[in-house]
Each structure stands twice: as structure tokens, then as C-alpha cells.
Amino acid sequence: MKKFPNKIPFLILSIFLVAGLSACARNKQGSSLPITARVEADKKIVSIGDKIKYVIIIEKDKDVEIEPFVFGQNLGNFAIKDFGSKQNRLFNKERISQWYILDTYITGKAIIPKVVIKYRKNKDKDWSQIEVGEISIEVKSILDKAGANIQMRDIKGPLGLPSAIGKFLIPIGLLILIISGFLVWYFLKKNQKEQYQPKKPAHEIAYEQLEALRAKDYIGKGLIKEYYTEVSDIIRHYLESRFKLKAPEMTTEEFLVSVRDASDLASEHKNLLKEFLLCCDLVKFAKYTPSANEVNSIFYSAKHFIDQTKENEPA
């Protein structure tokens, strides 16, 4: 009678070998692209004013470079309220999650447009690209939630004041009017005096703020995020004062979209500004740790941008 136990190790080895070859074949067929991307929205049906979390998820090989992209162009009825990113690494793979908080105040069907991502391997010269599809969002009116329970009522007439209270309130009202008129006159006169006082040019104020920032020694104290936040704010307020752009009130992506058609800034200045703001956002929001050279160069990048865009002094 034959003994089968001696063949068991051989059978187990054969099974593992076949499984390994199958896995290799699947990997070879499914890894034609070194990068994949998808988008997600936490809500597809919202009411006016509701916040939507929209996420772009990119998974790529470690040796693949992604060209920085600006999400926010042609958003239609949507507005970006906040954004951030997260990056994870596992062996030779990287996962990047870029999230945005959106809202809208226009009812109906709205489209979050598709995203185009350009990429290349480190040794390649040409860029390739992949597209991630658009997402449809249905925006309903707040009245839809109330339904038929809303009942319109007539406006009630004004309530009369008792005669004794009326006699007391009339002198107080007159006194308030007199005081208000005096305060308006005082502040108008004060503003007229201030208009005659010459103000410093925007670039001189920005230079002084940069020197004050350097004197705080944030770098020596290890406060790198605070350093990048303040140098970014200096440039944003400089842009507001120099070009009347509402930079401090916008996110970086909203501002870059608005400045795209600004005729006062040349193309090279727009590129300098884009690179500067994106570098600052990486440290402020993406928890990126810059090298010592990067920390030192961000100060001179800010100063160089001011040098290139400052108002020409009269001869």
C-alpha cells in the first residue's frame, strides 16, 4: 500500500507556486499606469448652505512626480470655504488626499467639474495626464424641508406707546440724535485730516514687516509654521495695498484663480506668486517640514517678489 503523506509537502509547494505566478500575472496586467486617482463627495443631495466635503485621492509610485494643480477653476455655483491635504507612504507607494469644503446658495443640479492631473516619472521629460470624472450634486431649497407646513400670516400692526412713556422717550431720542450728529461730524473731520497725511508706499511697509519678522527669530525658536504663516500674510497684505486685491480674505486657490486675469501683474510675477503661496501652504496646512535652505530662501523669495512688483518711485 502506497504512503501519500510523503507527497503532501510537494503538493503544498505546488499550490504556493501557482498562486504566486497568478499574482504576478495579475500585477503585470493591472499596473499599466504608475498612478491612479479618484474623487469622492460625502453628500450628493444637500440643502442651500450645507457644507460638502470633496476629496481627490491620488495613489502613485514613489518615483512619479505630480505637477501642482489648482482646483477651483470653473466651479460654477460652488465656493471653496476650506481645504487641506494628507500624504501617506507605504513601501514604494504614495497616497495623497487633497480635501476641500464646498458650499453653494443656488438651488438645482450643480456639477463639480472633472480634475486633470499631470504626472511623469523622474526620468521622463514629457508629462502625461489622467482625468477624474465630474460629480453631480443636487441642491434643494430650505423650503423643501418644511413642505406644506408653512403658513403665511398677515403682518401685525404697530403697537402704540403709553403717553407717559412717550413723553419720556422723545427727549432721550432727541439727545441721541444730537450726540450721533456730533460724532459723525467729529470722525468726518478726523478722516479729512488723515487724508492729508502722506502714507507710506506698500513696498516700504512690507520691507519693514519682513525685517520685524526676522527680528522675532522664529527660525531659531523652531517656530517654522508660524514663520511661514506670517511671511505669507505679509505678502497677502502687500498685494491688497499695492494692487487692491482682496488676498487676505481668500484661500490660496481662490486667490490664484482671481489673479489669473489681473492686468497689473506680469506672467512671471504670477508664476512667482503661485510658487511662493503653494510653498507656504505646504508648511501651513500639509504639515510639510522644509529643509534649512528652504526656510532661508522663503524670506528672500518674498523680498524678491516685492522688488519685482513695487511701485516705481517718482524721479
Secondary structure, 3 states (H helix, E strand, C coil): CCCCHHHHHHHHHHHHHHHHHHHHHHHHHHCCCCEEEEEEECCCEEECCCCEEEEEEEEEECCEEECCCCCCCCCCCCEEEEEEEEEEEECCEEEEEEEEEEECCCCEEEEECCEEEEEEECCCCCCEEEEECCEEEEEECHHHHHHHHCCCCCCCCCCCCCHHHHHHHHHHHHHHHHHHHHHHHHHHHHHHHHHCCCCCCHHHHHHHHHHHHHHCCCCCCCCHHHHHHHHHHHHHHHHHHHHCCCHHHCCHHHHHHHHCCCCCCCHHHHHHHHHHHHHHHHHHCCCCCCCHHHHHHHHHHHHHHHHHHCCCCCC
